[in-house]
Amino acid sequence: MTVQGKKIQVWGVGTARTMRVHWMLHELKLPYETISIKARSGETQSITYLDINPKGKIPTLVHEKFVLSEGFAILRYLSNLVGHSKKDSFQLSLEGQAIYDEWASFILMELDATSLYVIRRHRDLEEIYGRSSEAVDSAEKYFERMLVTRCREVDFTGYVWGDRFSEIDILFTTVLDWAHFAGIKLEDKFARYARRMHSRPAYQRAYDVNYT
């Protein structure tokens, strides 16, 4: 299982953030090995894993001796690794690239870190971070407001960024999945979009690897 003569390993399963990496690999049809460690299981604190990723977080990608441990950086690396650059004219433009960066920042910061992870910390992981109904309620409302505000002009009958599937669709679908799991009700256009993404064979294969 090698790419450019080098073996790819992915450490981590079981979360929306690990799902992104598995999905990208399946979209690109790249062979790889899965090391099925889970968050907060103790496995991420083993000496073996901390030697690879001292942060003790998942996912981590190892490509021979090269290591990446931030999910979006992994997606970009994999895309560039195989020259996955079949973009439309908008996606190739300076403005298009700026919008790409804006979408990625918005999804990762406003929807993931500022909203969904706050809910996870103060409801699902209360034994570690403490329970706070106020923080959870505030994060849910913030998520809903940011989602509606940023996505007001997107109909989601196609893809999020331009006319072709991209890493932005992976990021956006996984936060919608996470929000649904967290009990946040999604507008119909988001639910329909998510179902279309779920129908992609690569999503389904990655889901089986990541969640079963």
PyMOL commands that set and color helices and strands:
alter all, ss='L'
color gray80, all
select helices_A, chain A and resi 16-27+43-45+47-52+71-81+89-92+94-124+126-129+133-150+167-181+188-198+201-211
alter helices_A, ss='H'
color red, helices_A
select strands_A, chain A and resi 2-3+6-11+33-35+60-63+66-68
alter strands_A, ss='S'
color yellow, strands_A
deselect
rebuild
show_as cartoon
